Amino acid sequence: MFRIFLLISMILSSVFAEVDANLEIIKKANSVPKILVSVATDTREVETLNKIKKGIADDLNVSGHFEIANVNSQTAYDSIPDILSLSNQGVGLYLNISAKKEASGDFTLMTKLYNVGARALILEKNFTTSQEDRYIFLAHKAAISINDFFKAPSIAWMDKFVVFSTYKGAGKADIMIGDYTLTYKKTVVTGGLNIFPKWADKEQKTIYYTSYNYKRPTLVKLNIYNRSKDIIMDSDGMLACSDVNEDGTKLLVTASPTGQPDIFLYDTRTRQKSQVTRYSGIDVGGQFIENGSRIVFVSDRLGNPNIFAQGINSTAVERLVYHSNNNSSATAHENNIVYSSKDSDNELGGKSFNLYLVSTKTDSLKRLTSSGVNQFPKFSTDGETLLFIKTYAGESSVGIIRLNYNKSFLFPLTGGRIQSIDW
């Protein structure tokens, strides 16, 4: 069973988001403000605030819109910071943070942002959570607020949950949710083999996932808050929901009712499915493109896994990628595709699966990673950020690539190995 799972993981493509990614990856040359994040001297919540401080600084750094100042300067929350000293050290923005716990148990992060050059308080906001263990989301909200204040390109994706499956041992995989840095993690499905989670709604209340805990592989819809379940379908062999359309009414499901995996369109309102691809080999990982009129998918119809497109109501198949002969795990929008490709003995030694960005209208090709096994890419909704899974030197991480800033970041998972992911 696990060997089948590994094979599926190598060829199943990830989901497609509405993006407008530029093919040319360039680092923005404009200077960015230097910001210092500081914990107020008169706070009692020092331990949690130091973690929040790091989270905010990391978020602002990942955004590409700010430079983090590595200098020491602290002041009481309601006091004016040492403007002269900060200015002499090249600091342009000063964020002072504090916190308080309410009798109700709520935890509130308080923030004040100063413009050092203007000697003025320019932004003051509080953020509250009823669950202190989710403090990292307060950091994300604060960073998003600062970014929005300066009208920089959105980083709202930082405040979303990711959902992922983690391999725990032979025939065992759990479903977890967390923030994109994996600072916060919570198991939502455990026991047996549970793989290929996919968000079912924009509100991130429900997920689809494949369970191998029934007589046959079964596609389950789960409300992660009230724990209600709905059995969608079962199938022999491979079964996975690979994409959900914009309003959640249609799914693309890879199923194997006749022994070979094909792609089916499932209507959540009528609970009816219709077959989209018909091939005697492997067709998997369908993704909606062009407002749901076409799909992109992975197929071995030319002898090796590659990326193809087909209309929902058509049988004509178009090959999209001509680089390499082992391509999978694709995400795309309009003319651009990011996919995972097996490279043999690259310059860093050993075999690896790297991510490539290609245009369907030109011959342009850009490699985004250089080592390890990089799979399941997924664009953020604004197209500036790519989420993926990286496995290297025995460690499994969530990878983030900021496409327009030529910056990448890794957030390792402690304990277990990430098998598939969605956000």
Disulfide bonds with the S-S distance in Angstrom:
none
